[in-house]
Amino acid sequence: MRGAKGSLLERPNASRVLEEIRKAGRAASAQLGPGQRMQMAFAISMDALRLCRAGLNTQGFSESQVCAIMDEKGR
């Protein structure tokens, strides 16, 4: 079902540069085996957790508050 033009559900057209970047990324990951993809996904998720913790620390939360927030997000 397509919404009216200008609807929030309609996606804008991606730029050609962005499409080329995406194609290059897909081609590179297509050569990897399933185990290597899982390792990459795990590494990315760990980096995201570290960034989230660093952001909370930067905002002035104590380490115990950061742990509580991160535990709550995991649930």
N, C-alpha and C positions, 0 to 999 in steps of 0.2 A: 504494500500500500504506500503510495507516494503522497506526501503532504503538498500543500500549496507552495508555490515558489516563495522562497524566503523563510520557509519553515525552519524551526530549530532542528528538526529531524533530518533535513537534507544536508548532505556533506558537500563542502566546497570542492572544486576540482583541485587536485594537487599540482604543484608546479612541476615542470619537466626536470628541474635540477633535483628536487626531492625524489621524484620517481627513479632517476638514475642512481641516486645514493641507495635507495631501497633495493634496486635490482642488484647492485654490487654486493650489498650485505647478504641478500638471499643466496646469491651464487657462491659466496664464500662459506656460508653455513651449510649449503647443500653438500659440500665435500666432506663435512665432518660426520663421524659416526655417532650413533645414539649416545654412547657413553661420553663422548667429548661434548655433545650438546648439553647433557645433564650437568657435566662439570661447569660449563660456561654459565648455565642457568643458576647453579648454586652459587658461583662466584658473584654473579650480578646481584642475587638476593642478599648475600652477605654484605656487599658494598652498600646496598640500599639501606640495610639495617644500621650500618655504621654511620651513614649520612644522616639518618633520622635521629640517632642518638646524639650526634654532634650538633645537629640543629637544636635539639631540646636543651643540651648543655649550654649552647650559645644564648639561648633565650633566658638562661638563668635558673633553670630547674636543677635541683640537687640530684645527686646520683640515685638516691632512693626514690625520688619522684620520677626520674627517667625510667627506672626499672619498673615502677608501677604502671606507667603509661605504656611502656613496651609490652608488658604482660597483658594489659587490657586490650591492646591492638591485636595480640595473637589469638585472642579468644573468639 
